[in-house]
Amino acid sequence: MDTRAAKSAARRQYLATVIGNLSALCIGMMLGWTSPVQPLLMSETPPVGDTPLTQTQISWVGSMNFIGGATGTLFWGKISDALGRKMAGCLIAFPFTLGWILMLIGKDFVWIVVARFVIGVGCSGAVINTPLYVAEVSEDKRRGALGSCFMMFLNLGVVISYIIGSITTYHTFTSICLAIPIIYLSLFFWLPESPVSAFVRGKKTVAETSLLWYRGDDSVTMAKEISRLQARADSIKNNRVSFLSLFSSRGTIKALIIGIGFSFGQQFCGILAILTYTVMLFKEAGTELSPFTCAIIVGLLQLCSSFVSSQLVDKAGRKVLLITSYTVMSLSLLVLGLYFDVKAFERYDLTEWNTIPIWAMSIHVIFYSIGAGPVPFVVISETFRPEIRGIAVAIVMFFSTTLSFASVRLFPIIVTLVGLHGCFWSYAGSCLLLTLFTVLLVPETKGRSLQEILKQLEGGKPENRDAEGADAELCAVNKVRIVKSNTDNKTNSNIVR
C-alpha cells in the first residue's frame, strides 16, 4: 500500500470508529444521566410528576435500563448476523431516540421507567454490534487501538452527562441526550457495510466495494485481503453452533465460567453504584466541594484511565492488570467503608478528613478503568473458539446485564439494611474474591496464540517461550491456518485457506 492510500485508509477507519462509537457515547450518557437528575426528581418540585420520587423509585430508574439490556441480548446478535452490521447499527438508534422522547413527554414515574427500559434495549445492541463492526473494518495493525475506543467513548458519555446535568435543567439535559442518537444515525447511515458481514451473507460485490473504501481505494491491497476475508467468512458459515456447543469440552466450559466470573466482577465491585449514585454519595460524605464537581472529577479520571489501559494491556499483561485492579479497588472500598462507618456513628470529627471519599472513589474508578472494566472484554475475545464466540458473548452479556440490574437495584436496599459502610465493605469482599478468582482460574493470554490458550484451558501446560522470538508459528484452528512471521520486531498475520 502506497503512502497516500495508507493515510486515506487510516483516516477512513478512524472516521468509522468515531461515528460507530457514538452509540457507546449514548450508553455513557444514559448511565451518567441518573446521577445529576436524582436530586431534581426527589425535590419538592420535581420536573416529572407532582410528587417527589422516593429512594426506591430512584433505584428502579437507575436499574431498569439493565432489564432492557438483558432483553436486547436475546435478539441483537441474530439481527446483526441476519441483516448485517450496518443495518443493525442503524436500528440501534431507534430505541435510544424513542426512550429519550418518552423521557421528555413523560408525566410520571412510570413513563421514566418505561423509557429507561427502551433505552436499555438500545444499549445492548450497541455493546454487541459496535465492537464487531469496528473490528471488521479495521486493519490488523490498528484493530487493538480502535477496539479500545468503545470504552473511552462510553466514559466520555458519562462525563458529558455529569457536566451538562449539573448546569442545565432536566428537559434541556434530556433533549441533548436525545440529539446524540439522531446525530449518530444520520452519520452512521452513510458508512459502508462491514466487509466480513457482507461476505457471510453472500454479498461479495458489496464486500469488495466496502473493503476498497476502507483500504484507501488501493485495489492491490483490497485484492490481497479478499481471500483472507473469504476464508474467515467460510469458517463462520461452515461452523454453525448451538447453545450446547458451549459445554462441548472442558476448555469451553472453563472459558464460560471465566466470562461469567468477569460479569460478576464488573457489577459487584461497586462501580455501577458509584457511577449511578455519585452525586448522592458525595452529598452524604459531606465534602466541601460541590457533589456535582466531585462527580465530574470522578468521570474525568475514569475517561483518562481507560486510555491508559489501552496502552498497558499489551505490555503489562492481562492478568497483572486484573490482579492489581481488584486488589487496589478492594483497599479503596475498605477505606470508603471505614469513613462512612465513623461518620454514621459519629465516632470522630471528620471535618479535616472530608476529602477521603473523593480520593477513595477516584482511586477506585481509576483502577477499575485500568483493569476490571476493559480487560475482561479482551480476555473473553481470546478464550473462546471463533465459531462459538458470538453465542458465548451473548450469554455472558445476558448475565452481565442481569447482574447490573441486581447491583443498582439492590444498592439502596443494602444501604438501608447495613448502611453505606456495610455496603462498601461487601463490595470490597467481592473484589478480594475476584483477585483470588483471577489468580486461580484466569490464564495469561498476552503473547499467546489461540491454539496455546485453548490448550491451556483444556488442561495442558502453557509453553514458556518468547512469542516475539519465534521466526514462524503455524497453528490450525478449524481448518484455517494462521501464519505469523516476525520482521523488524513486528508480527504479520495471514490467514490462508
N, C-alpha and C positions, 0 to 999 in steps of 0.2 A: 504494500500500500504506500503510495507516494505521500509526501508531507502534507500537501493540500487536502487530499482525500482523508488522511488520518485526522487532521484537525476538524474537518467537516463532520466526520463520523463521531468524534468525541463530543462536539457541540450538540449534535442531534441526540445522542444518547443521554447527555446531561439534561437537555431540554425535556426529553420524555420522562426522565426520572423526576424532575422537579414538578412537572404537570401531574404525573401519576400520583405522586406523593402528596398532592393537595388533598387527596382522600384521607391520608394519615393526619393532615392538619385538621380535617373535620373531626376525626376521632379525638384529637387532643383538645380541641375547643369544647367538645361535648363533655370530656372528663373534667376540664377546668371550670366549666360553667357553674356547677353546683356550689363551689366554694364561695365566690363573691355574691351570689344571689340568695344564699341561705339566710343571711341577716335580713334581707328585704322581705323574703317570703314569711319570715317569722315575726316581722314587725307588726305594730298595731294597725298600720295602713298598708297591707300587702298589695303588690301590683296585680295579683291574680286572686279573685275571690274577695269575700267580705271579712273573713276571719283569718287570723294568723295560722300558719301551718304548725303542727306540733313536731316534736323531735322524731316521733315515729313516722309521721308523714314525710318528713325530710329524708329519712333513711330509705323510704320507698322511692322517692325521687332520685336519690343518688345511686340506687341499685337496680332499678327496673330496666335500664338500658342493657344490663348484662343478661337478663332474661331474653330480651330481644336478640342479643348476640348469640346466645345458645340456640335459639330458634333458627337464626340465619345459617348457622353451621350445618344444618341438616340439608340445605339445598344450594348454597352459593357455589360449592365445589362442583356440583353437577352442572350448574348453569355456566360456569367458567369453561368447563370441558366441552359442553354441547354447543354453546353459542360463540365461544371464543373469548379471549381475554379482553378485547376491546369492547365488545357488546356488554360483557359483564361489568366492565369498568364504568360504562355509561349508565347502566341500570342502577349501580350503587348510589348515584347522586339522588335518585328519586326518594328513597326512604329518608335521607338526610333532609331534603327540601320539604317533604311533607311533614316531617316531625317538627321542624322549626316553625312552619306555618301554623301547625296546631298549637305550638307553644305561644305564638303571638296572639291568636284569636281565642285561646282558652279562657274559660270562665271560672274554673275552679280547679281543685287539686286533681280530680280525675283526668281532666284534659292534659295536665302536665305529665302524669304517669303514663298515659297512653302515648303521648308524644315521645317520651324518653324510650319507650319500648320500640317504637317505629325507628327512631334514630339508631338504637342498638342493632337492629336488623341490618342497617347500612354499614355499621362498624364492622360486623363480622365479615361482610362481603369485601370490605377494603383490606382487612387483615389477610384474607385468603387469596384474593385476586391480585392486589397491587404488587407484592413481592415476586409473584410468579411472572407478571408482565415485565417488571424491571429486569429480572434475571434473564429472561428470554430475549430481550432486545440488546443486552449488554455484551460487549466483548469480554473474553475470559480475563484479560489483564485488568479490567476495571470493575468486574462484577462485584467483588467484595466491597469496594468503596461505595458503589452506587446502591448496593443492597442495604448498607448501614444507614442510608438516608431515611428509611421509613421511621425508625425510632427517633431520629433527630427532628423530623417534621412533626411527629406526634408530640414530642416535648415542646416544640415551638408553639404548637396549638395551645397547650396548657398555659404557657407563659402569656400568650396573647390574651387568653381568657382572663387570667388574673389581672392583667393591666387594664384592659378595656372594661371589665366588670367593676373595677374599683373607681372608675372615673365617669361612667355613664349610667343612664337609667336602665331599668330592666328591659324595656321594649327596644331601646336603641341597641343595647348589647345583643339581644336575641336577633334583631334584624341584621346585624353584622354577621352573626353566626349563620344566618340564612343565606347571606350573599356568597359565602365561600363555596358550598356545593354547586351553586349556579355557575360561578366562575370556573370551577373545576370541570363541569360538564361541557361548557362552551369551548374550553381549550382541549380537553381530552378527546372530544369527538373528532378532531382533525388529525390526530396521531394515527400512523399506520398500525395494522394488526400485528400481534406478535408472530414472527416467522414460524416458530415451533408450533404454536397453536394452529396456524393456518395449515401447516403440513399434516398435522394429526387429523384434521378434519377434511383432508383431501383437496385443499385449495392451494395447489402448488404455484400457480401463477401469482396469486395474492402474496404467498410467502416469498417468492423471488423478488417481487416489487418492493415489499416491505424491507427485506434484507438489503437490497441495493440502496435504499434510502438510509438505513441505519449504518451502512458502511461507507457513507460519504460518496455515493454514486461510483464507487470503484467496482467495476464489473469483474475484474480479475479476482479480487478478494471475495466478492459475492459467490463466484463460481467455486472457489476453494471450500467455502463453508456449506454449500448446498448438500454435498454428500454427507457431511457430518450431521447436519440438521435432519436429513432424511433418515440417517441411521438412528438418531435419537427418537424420531417420530415412530419409526418402525418398531423400536424396542418397546415404546409405550403402548402402541396399538396391539402388539403381539403378546403382551404380558398383562392382560386384564386380570384383576384380582378381586377377591371378595373380602368381606369382613373377617372371615375365618383365616385368611392368609396372615393376619396379624399374630396368630397363635400357631403358625406352622413350624416354628423352630425355637430353640432356646434363645437365639440371638434376637429375633424379632420381639419375643415376649419381654426380654430384658430391656430392649430399646423402648418399648411401650411403657414399661414401668418407670424408666428414666424420664420419659416425656411427661407422664402424669405427675411424677415427683416434682419436676420443674414447675408444672402448673400450680401445684400446691404451694411451692416456694414463692412464686411470683404473687400469689394472692394473700398468703398468710404470713408474710414478712412485714406487714404493716404499711406498705407503700400506698395501697389504694385508700386506706382510711386516712392517711396523712394528706394525700392529694385531694380527696373529696371534702375533707373537713378541715382544711388548712387554716382558714380564717377563724373558725370556731376554736381550734386548738390554741392558736396564738392569743386569742382573746381570753381563754381560760388560763393561759400561762401568766398573763398579766405583764407582758413585756412593755417597755417604754415605746418601742416602735409601733406604728400602726399595724394591726393584723394584716391589712391588705399589702403593706410594704413588705412584711415578712414573707407573705405568700409569693410575692413577685421574686424576692431573693431566692427562695427555695426553687421556684420554677426555672430561673436563670441558671442556677447551679446544676440542675438536672439536665438542662439543654447542653451546657458546656461539657459535662462529664460524659454524656452519651457520645460526643465527638471524640473524646479521649479514648473511650472504649474501642471505637472503630480502628484506632491506631495501635492499640495494645494487643488485640485479640490474636493476631498472627505472630506476635513477638513474645509475649509473656506466656501464652498458652491458655486454653480454655479452663482447665481445672484449677490453675493457680488463681485466675481472676475470680472464679466462683468461690473458692475456699476463703480467699481474702475478703471478698464482698460479704459473704454470710457472717464471717467472724466479726468484722468491724460493725456491721449492721446490728448484730446482737448486743455488742457493747454499747452502742449509741442508744438502743432501746432500753437497756438496763438503766442507763443514766437518766433517760427521759422518764422512765417509770419511777425512779427514786425521787426526781424533782417533784412530780405530781403527788407522790406519797407524802413527802414532807409538807407540801403546800396544803393538801387536803386535811391533814391532821394538825396543821399549824405547829409543827414540831420546832420550827426555826424561822427566823425572819429572812425571807428570800429576796428582799429588795435589791441587795447588791449582787444577786445571782440570777436576776431575771433574764439574762441573755443566754442562759443554759439551754432552754428549749430551741432557740434559734440555731445554736451550734449543733445540738444533738440531731435535730431534724435535718439540718443541712448536710451533716456527715452521713446520715442515713440515706438521704436522697442521692448524694454523690456516689456512694459505693454501690447502691442499687443500680444506678445508671451505668456504672463501670462494669459490673459483673452480673448480678442476679437478674437484671432486666433484659439486656440484649443477648448475652452469651447463650442462654438456653435455646434461642432460635437457631443459632449457628450449630450447636451440638445436635439438635433434633434433625436438622437437614443432613447431618453427616453420619447418623447412626441407623437410618432406615434405608433399605434397599430401594433403588429408584422406582421400581414398579409398584411398590406399596406406599411410597412416600405421601401421595395425595390423600389416600384414605386414612393413613396414620395421623397426618397433620390435622385432618378434620376431627378425628376422635379426640386428639389432645386439645384442640381448640374448644370442643364441646365441654370437656372437663374444666378447661381454664375459665371459660365464661360463666359456667355454673358456679364454680368456686369464687369467682369475682363477685357475683351476686351475693353469695353467702357472706363473704368478707365485709362488704359495705353494709349489707342489710343488718348483720349481727352486731356491728360496731357499737351503735347506740345502746343496744340491749346489754352487751357485755359491760359497757361503761356504767350503766345503771346498776348492774349486779356487783361488779368488783371494782368500779372506779377506773379513772384513766390510768392510774398506776398499775392496777392489775391487768388491764388490757395490754399495755405496752410490755409488761413482763411476760405475758403469754406469747406475744409476737417474738420477743427475744428468745424464748424457749424454742419456738419454731425455727428460728434462724440457726440455733445451735444444732438442732436435729438435722437441718439441711446441710450443715457443714459435715456432719458425720455421714450423711447420705452420699454426698459428693465424694468424700474420701474412699468410701467402700464400694460404690456402685458405678460411678461415672468414669468412663475411660477418657484418657487424654487423646484427643483426636488431632491435635496440631501436628502437621508434617507427616501424617499417615495416609496411605491410600485407603480407598473404600474397602478393598479386599482385606487389608490388615485390620481395620476397625471391625468388620463383620467377623473375622476370625477370632478376635479378642472377645467379642460379645458372645460367641458360641462356646467360649471356654478355653480357647487356645492362648498360648503365651505371646505377648506382643514382641515384635522384633526390635532389638536395640540397635538401631542404625541411624545414621545421619541421612535424612531424606534428601538433603541438598548435595550429598557426596556421591550419590548413585549416578552413574552415567546414563542408565536407562532402566525403566521399570515397565514391565509388561504384565498386566493383570486382566483376567477375563471376568466380566460381570454380565451375566445374562446374554452371552454370545456377543458382547460388544467389547472390543479390545481398546484399552486405554493406554496409550504410549506416552511416556514422559521422558523428555531428554533435557539435559542441562547444558546451557550455553551461556557463558558470561554470567553465571550465578542466577540465571533466570530459568524458570520451568515453563516449557511449552507443551500443551496437551493437545493431542489429535485423536479423535475417535474415528476408528476405521471399521467399516462393516466387515 
